[in-house]
Amino acid sequence: MDVVIVTANGMVKRTSVDEFRQQGRGGGGIAAMGVAAGDRVVGAAKLQMEQSVMVVTQSGTAIRFAASELRSMGRAAQGVRGIRLKDGDKVVAVVAL
C-alpha cells in the first residue's frame, strides 16, 4: 500500500506506508514531503498499485494517471511535476480511484 501526496503547485509523489512510523499520544507528527517555499500540501490519498490518481485544479482541469506511473520516493523527497498549471491556477484536490 502506498500514499500519493500532491501540492498546490502540482508536485506529486508516491511513498510506501512503511516509510511512516506510528505516532503515539503527544507526537509532533511526521514530515511526509519536502515542500518548496510558497507551496503547500493540498491532499494525500492511500492507494494500491492497480488504482489510478485524479488531480483537480481550481479552474476545473482534471488529469488522471495510473499509480504505477509515479516513481516511489522517500518521505523527504519533493516529488515530480504532476501537472503543468496556468498562471494563477492551483491544485485543489487529489483522489485515488
OpenMM code with the backbone's topology and positions (N, CA, C; nanometers):
from openmm import Vec3, app, unit

residues = "MET ASP VAL VAL ILE VAL THR ALA ASN GLY MET VAL LYS ARG THR SER VAL ASP GLU PHE ARG GLN GLN GLY ARG GLY GLY GLY GLY ILE ALA ALA MET GLY VAL ALA ALA GLY ASP ARG VAL VAL GLY ALA ALA LYS LEU GLN MET GLU GLN SER VAL MET VAL VAL THR GLN SER GLY THR ALA ILE ARG PHE ALA ALA SER GLU LEU ARG SER MET GLY ARG ALA ALA GLN GLY VAL ARG GLY ILE ARG LEU LYS ASP GLY ASP LYS VAL VAL ALA VAL VAL ALA LEU".split()
positions = [
    Vec3(0.0847, -0.1171, 0.0000),
    Vec3(0.0000, 0.0000, 0.0000),
    Vec3(0.0895, 0.1238, 0.0000),
    Vec3(0.0486, 0.2262, -0.0742),
    Vec3(0.1242, 0.3497, -0.0867),
    Vec3(0.0369, 0.4698, -0.0552),
    Vec3(0.1017, 0.5848, -0.0410),
    Vec3(0.0336, 0.7124, -0.0216),
    Vec3(0.0786, 0.8050, -0.1337),
    Vec3(-0.0164, 0.8707, -0.2008),
    Vec3(0.0183, 0.9715, -0.3007),
    Vec3(-0.0092, 1.1075, -0.2366),
    Vec3(0.0866, 1.1992, -0.2525),
    Vec3(0.0782, 1.3319, -0.1916),
    Vec3(0.0930, 1.4360, -0.3023),
    Vec3(0.0079, 1.5402, -0.2994),
    Vec3(0.0063, 1.6424, -0.4038),
    Vec3(0.0117, 1.7812, -0.3411),
    Vec3(0.0892, 1.8723, -0.4039),
    Vec3(0.0967, 2.0103, -0.3552),
    Vec3(0.0154, 2.1027, -0.4456),
    Vec3(-0.0085, 2.2237, -0.3980),
    Vec3(-0.0862, 2.3232, -0.4727),
    Vec3(-0.0198, 2.3612, -0.6044),
    Vec3(0.1123, 2.3543, -0.6120),
    Vec3(0.1839, 2.3897, -0.7348),
    Vec3(0.2029, 2.2713, -0.8298),
    Vec3(0.1364, 2.1583, -0.8035),
    Vec3(0.1369, 2.0462, -0.8956),
    Vec3(0.2447, 1.9418, -0.8770),
    Vec3(0.3161, 1.9444, -0.7658),
    Vec3(0.4168, 1.8416, -0.7388),
    Vec3(0.3464, 1.7173, -0.6826),
    Vec3(0.3864, 1.5995, -0.7308),
    Vec3(0.3221, 1.4738, -0.6920),
    Vec3(0.4290, 1.3716, -0.6554),
    Vec3(0.3998, 1.2888, -0.5548),
    Vec3(0.4916, 1.1795, -0.5241),
    Vec3(0.4147, 1.0646, -0.4608),
    Vec3(0.4739, 0.9455, -0.4736),
    Vec3(0.4181, 0.8236, -0.4148),
    Vec3(0.5197, 0.7698, -0.3152),
    Vec3(0.4718, 0.7380, -0.1937),
    Vec3(0.5587, 0.6871, -0.0880),
    Vec3(0.4923, 0.5666, -0.0227),
    Vec3(0.5707, 0.4653, 0.0093),
    Vec3(0.5190, 0.3466, 0.0769),
    Vec3(0.4747, 0.3825, 0.2186),
    Vec3(0.3667, 0.3229, 0.2648),
    Vec3(0.3208, 0.3497, 0.4020),
    Vec3(0.4208, 0.2983, 0.5045),
    Vec3(0.5080, 0.2058, 0.4642),
    Vec3(0.6105, 0.1537, 0.5550),
    Vec3(0.7130, 0.2604, 0.5939),
    Vec3(0.7208, 0.3700, 0.5173),
    Vec3(0.8133, 0.4799, 0.5472),
    Vec3(0.7670, 0.5631, 0.6684),
    Vec3(0.6403, 0.5493, 0.7063),
    Vec3(0.5833, 0.6293, 0.8142),
    Vec3(0.5745, 0.5461, 0.9410),
    Vec3(0.6333, 0.5959, 1.0492),
    Vec3(0.6258, 0.5244, 1.1763),
    Vec3(0.4970, 0.5639, 1.2483),
    Vec3(0.4540, 0.4802, 1.3401),
    Vec3(0.3333, 0.5082, 1.4162),
    Vec3(0.3625, 0.6158, 1.5199),
    Vec3(0.2723, 0.7099, 1.5355),
    Vec3(0.2872, 0.8166, 1.6344),
    Vec3(0.2073, 0.7835, 1.7593),
    Vec3(0.2640, 0.8136, 1.8725),
    Vec3(0.1933, 0.7952, 1.9991),
    Vec3(0.1253, 0.9251, 2.0402),
    Vec3(0.0633, 0.9205, 2.1543),
    Vec3(-0.0043, 1.0379, 2.2072),
    Vec3(0.0977, 1.1487, 2.2323),
    Vec3(0.0669, 1.2683, 2.1911),
    Vec3(0.1568, 1.3810, 2.2113),
    Vec3(0.2682, 1.3883, 2.1088),
    Vec3(0.2615, 1.3049, 2.0044),
    Vec3(0.3638, 1.3073, 1.8997),
    Vec3(0.3568, 1.4362, 1.8206),
    Vec3(0.4681, 1.4777, 1.7672),
    Vec3(0.4749, 1.6029, 1.6924),
    Vec3(0.4426, 1.5895, 1.5447),
    Vec3(0.4085, 1.4706, 1.4989),
    Vec3(0.3781, 1.4487, 1.3587),
    Vec3(0.4991, 1.3985, 1.2824),
    Vec3(0.4779, 1.3663, 1.1567),
    Vec3(0.5824, 1.3120, 1.0706),
    Vec3(0.5815, 1.3896, 0.9400),
    Vec3(0.6982, 1.4383, 0.8983),
    Vec3(0.7075, 1.5083, 0.7704),
    Vec3(0.6849, 1.4081, 0.6584),
    Vec3(0.5923, 1.4393, 0.5672),
    Vec3(0.5579, 1.3464, 0.4592),
    Vec3(0.6199, 1.3860, 0.3267),
    Vec3(0.6605, 1.5141, 0.3133),
    Vec3(0.7091, 1.5623, 0.1844),
    Vec3(0.7888, 1.6899, 0.2040),
    Vec3(0.8960, 1.7032, 0.1283),
    Vec3(0.9691, 1.8287, 0.1269),
    Vec3(0.8916, 1.9266, 0.0395),
    Vec3(0.8542, 2.0409, 0.0935),
    Vec3(0.7712, 2.1367, 0.0204),
    Vec3(0.8497, 2.2655, -0.0015),
    Vec3(0.8500, 2.3152, -0.1242),
    Vec3(0.9212, 2.4386, -0.1592),
    Vec3(0.8533, 2.5594, -0.0952),
    Vec3(0.9278, 2.6675, -0.0813),
    Vec3(0.8724, 2.7913, -0.0265),
    Vec3(0.7565, 2.8388, -0.1143),
    Vec3(0.6475, 2.8782, -0.0519),
    Vec3(0.5314, 2.9274, -0.1249),
    Vec3(0.4375, 2.8174, -0.1723),
    Vec3(0.4680, 2.6934, -0.1417),
    Vec3(0.3844, 2.5803, -0.1815),
    Vec3(0.3265, 2.5174, -0.0552),
    Vec3(0.2244, 2.4332, -0.0709),
    Vec3(0.1673, 2.3632, 0.0435),
    Vec3(0.1043, 2.2331, -0.0036),
    Vec3(0.0947, 2.1366, 0.0849),
    Vec3(0.0304, 2.0097, 0.0531),
    Vec3(-0.1204, 2.0318, 0.0530),
    Vec3(-0.1877, 1.9881, -0.0549),
    Vec3(-0.3330, 2.0040, -0.0634),
    Vec3(-0.4084, 1.8739, -0.0441),
    Vec3(-0.3383, 1.7611, -0.0578),
    Vec3(-0.4085, 1.6354, -0.0387),
    Vec3(-0.3170, 1.5154, -0.0401),
    Vec3(-0.3686, 1.4090, 0.0182),
    Vec3(-0.2991, 1.2810, 0.0197),
    Vec3(-0.4058, 1.1730, 0.0123),
    Vec3(-0.3704, 1.0615, -0.0506),
    Vec3(-0.4649, 0.9517, -0.0624),
    Vec3(-0.3903, 0.8196, -0.0559),
    Vec3(-0.4500, 0.7230, 0.0117),
    Vec3(-0.3959, 0.5880, 0.0191),
    Vec3(-0.4386, 0.5129, -0.1061),
    Vec3(-0.3462, 0.4355, -0.1661),
    Vec3(-0.3836, 0.3635, -0.2866),
    Vec3(-0.3033, 0.2372, -0.3062),
    Vec3(-0.3576, 0.1484, -0.3865),
    Vec3(-0.2907, 0.0262, -0.4301),
    Vec3(-0.2307, 0.0538, -0.5676),
    Vec3(-0.1340, -0.0267, -0.6096),
    Vec3(-0.0658, -0.0054, -0.7378),
    Vec3(-0.1593, -0.0172, -0.8577),
    Vec3(-0.2684, -0.0924, -0.8475),
    Vec3(-0.3591, -0.1076, -0.9611),
    Vec3(-0.4603, 0.0061, -0.9733),
    Vec3(-0.4599, 0.0979, -0.8777),
    Vec3(-0.5513, 0.2115, -0.8817),
    Vec3(-0.4925, 0.3253, -0.9637),
    Vec3(-0.5749, 0.4277, -0.9871),
    Vec3(-0.5270, 0.5473, -1.0545),
    Vec3(-0.5519, 0.6685, -0.9651),
    Vec3(-0.4922, 0.7809, -1.0028),
    Vec3(-0.4987, 0.9040, -0.9245),
    Vec3(-0.5561, 1.0139, -1.0128),
    Vec3(-0.6486, 1.0939, -0.9574),
    Vec3(-0.7014, 1.2086, -1.0298),
    Vec3(-0.6637, 1.3352, -0.9540),
    Vec3(-0.6063, 1.4318, -1.0262),
    Vec3(-0.5673, 1.5608, -0.9697),
    Vec3(-0.6554, 1.6668, -1.0329),
    Vec3(-0.7187, 1.7509, -0.9506),
    Vec3(-0.8129, 1.8525, -0.9976),
    Vec3(-0.7616, 1.9912, -0.9612),
    Vec3(-0.7733, 2.0860, -1.0567),
    Vec3(-0.7280, 2.2228, -1.0334),
    Vec3(-0.8448, 2.3162, -1.0064),
    Vec3(-0.8123, 2.4354, -0.9613),
    Vec3(-0.9088, 2.5413, -0.9331),
    Vec3(-0.9930, 2.5756, -1.0553),
    Vec3(-0.9323, 2.5748, -1.1724),
    Vec3(-1.0019, 2.6127, -1.2956),
    Vec3(-1.0857, 2.4985, -1.3533),
    Vec3(-1.0821, 2.3809, -1.2898),
    Vec3(-1.1641, 2.2694, -1.3353),
    Vec3(-1.0915, 2.1659, -1.4191),
    Vec3(-0.9638, 2.1856, -1.4448),
    Vec3(-0.8860, 2.0869, -1.5189),
    Vec3(-0.8631, 1.9650, -1.4302),
    Vec3(-0.8810, 1.8469, -1.4876),
    Vec3(-0.8565, 1.7242, -1.4132),
    Vec3(-0.7727, 1.6308, -1.4990),
    Vec3(-0.6711, 1.5719, -1.4386),
    Vec3(-0.5925, 1.4713, -1.5092),
    Vec3(-0.5940, 1.3438, -1.4271),
    Vec3(-0.5841, 1.2329, -1.4980),
    Vec3(-0.5861, 1.1020, -1.4326),
    Vec3(-0.4671, 1.0220, -1.4829),
    Vec3(-0.3978, 0.9557, -1.3919),
    Vec3(-0.2859, 0.8710, -1.4313),
    Vec3(-0.2768, 0.7527, -1.3373),
    Vec3(-0.2155, 0.6455, -1.3846),
    Vec3(-0.2015, 0.5233, -1.3057),
    Vec3(-0.0998, 0.5445, -1.1936),
    Vec3(-0.1254, 0.4839, -1.0797),
    Vec3(-0.0328, 0.4940, -0.9666),
    Vec3(0.1029, 0.4369, -1.0040),
    Vec3(0.1051, 0.3377, -1.0897),
    Vec3(0.2308, 0.2753, -1.1301),
    Vec3(0.3190, 0.3693, -1.2123),
    Vec3(0.2624, 0.4775, -1.2675),
    Vec3(0.3398, 0.5754, -1.3434),
    Vec3(0.4247, 0.6636, -1.2516),
    Vec3(0.3882, 0.6703, -1.1243),
    Vec3(0.4625, 0.7520, -1.0279),
    Vec3(0.5754, 0.6698, -0.9671),
    Vec3(0.6949, 0.7246, -0.9706),
    Vec3(0.8098, 0.6578, -0.9096),
    Vec3(0.7979, 0.6676, -0.7574),
    Vec3(0.8295, 0.5604, -0.6879),
    Vec3(0.8258, 0.5606, -0.5430),
    Vec3(0.9429, 0.6429, -0.4892),
    Vec3(0.9148, 0.7323, -0.3936),
    Vec3(1.0160, 0.8203, -0.3356),
    Vec3(1.0083, 0.8156, -0.1839),
    Vec3(1.1155, 0.8566, -0.1189),
    Vec3(1.1194, 0.8643, 0.0267),
    Vec3(1.0393, 0.9828, 0.0790),
    Vec3(1.0221, 0.9885, 0.2105),
    Vec3(0.9427, 1.0955, 0.2714),
    Vec3(1.0023, 1.2339, 0.2511),
    Vec3(1.1333, 1.2455, 0.2445),
    Vec3(1.1989, 1.3761, 0.2347),
    Vec3(1.1977, 1.4318, 0.0922),
    Vec3(1.1644, 1.3511, -0.0061),
    Vec3(1.1671, 1.3957, -0.1458),
    Vec3(1.0596, 1.5000, -0.1730),
    Vec3(1.0861, 1.5862, -0.2701),
    Vec3(0.9929, 1.6922, -0.3059),
    Vec3(0.8886, 1.6441, -0.4061),
    Vec3(0.9179, 1.5411, -0.4810),
    Vec3(0.8237, 1.4902, -0.5801),
    Vec3(0.8611, 1.5350, -0.7202),
    Vec3(0.7727, 1.5059, -0.8144),
    Vec3(0.7928, 1.5427, -0.9542),
    Vec3(0.6740, 1.6252, -1.0013),
    Vec3(0.6928, 1.6990, -1.1094),
    Vec3(0.5838, 1.7804, -1.1643),
    Vec3(0.4756, 1.6853, -1.2153),
    Vec3(0.3571, 1.6899, -1.1565),
    Vec3(0.2469, 1.6023, -1.1953),
    Vec3(0.1536, 1.6668, -1.2948),
    Vec3(0.1440, 1.8004, -1.2884),
    Vec3(0.0552, 1.8749, -1.3771),
    Vec3(0.1128, 2.0137, -1.3996),
    Vec3(0.1111, 2.0579, -1.5230),
    Vec3(0.1548, 2.1944, -1.5543),
    Vec3(0.0357, 2.2871, -1.5360),
    Vec3(0.0554, 2.3917, -1.4573),
    Vec3(-0.0532, 2.4838, -1.4250),
    Vec3(-0.0384, 2.6158, -1.4998),
    Vec3(-0.1516, 2.6744, -1.5352),
    Vec3(-0.1508, 2.8080, -1.5944),
    Vec3(-0.1268, 2.9091, -1.4836),
    Vec3(-0.0877, 3.0309, -1.5195),
    Vec3(-0.0620, 3.1357, -1.4210),
    Vec3(-0.1835, 3.1558, -1.3303),
    Vec3(-0.1599, 3.1552, -1.2006),
    Vec3(-0.2658, 3.1786, -1.1033),
    Vec3(-0.3487, 3.0556, -1.0680),
    Vec3(-0.3317, 2.9460, -1.1387),
    Vec3(-0.4081, 2.8237, -1.1110),
    Vec3(-0.3378, 2.7417, -1.0029),
    Vec3(-0.4126, 2.6672, -0.9263),
    Vec3(-0.3591, 2.5829, -0.8197),
    Vec3(-0.4320, 2.4499, -0.8183),
    Vec3(-0.3670, 2.3457, -0.7690),
    Vec3(-0.4311, 2.2165, -0.7475),
    Vec3(-0.5150, 2.2286, -0.6213),
    Vec3(-0.6369, 2.1745, -0.6253),
    Vec3(-0.7259, 2.1832, -0.5088),
    Vec3(-0.7639, 2.0473, -0.4518),
    Vec3(-0.7442, 1.9386, -0.5284),
    Vec3(-0.7854, 1.8076, -0.4777),
    Vec3(-0.7079, 1.6949, -0.5428),
    Vec3(-0.6990, 1.5835, -0.4704),
    Vec3(-0.6421, 1.4591, -0.5229),
    Vec3(-0.7326, 1.3463, -0.4759),
    Vec3(-0.7606, 1.2519, -0.5677),
    Vec3(-0.8486, 1.1407, -0.5367),
    Vec3(-0.7889, 1.0122, -0.5911),
    Vec3(-0.7906, 0.9065, -0.5114),
    Vec3(-0.7492, 0.7742, -0.5587),
    Vec3(-0.8733, 0.7028, -0.6099),
    Vec3(-0.8626, 0.6497, -0.7321),
    Vec3(-0.9789, 0.5828, -0.7949),
    Vec3(-0.9542, 0.4349, -0.8116),
] * unit.nanometer
topology = app.Topology()
chain = topology.addChain("A")
for resn in residues:
    res = topology.addResidue(resn, chain)
    for name in ("N", "CA", "C"):
        topology.addAtom(name, app.Element.getBySymbol(name[0]), res)
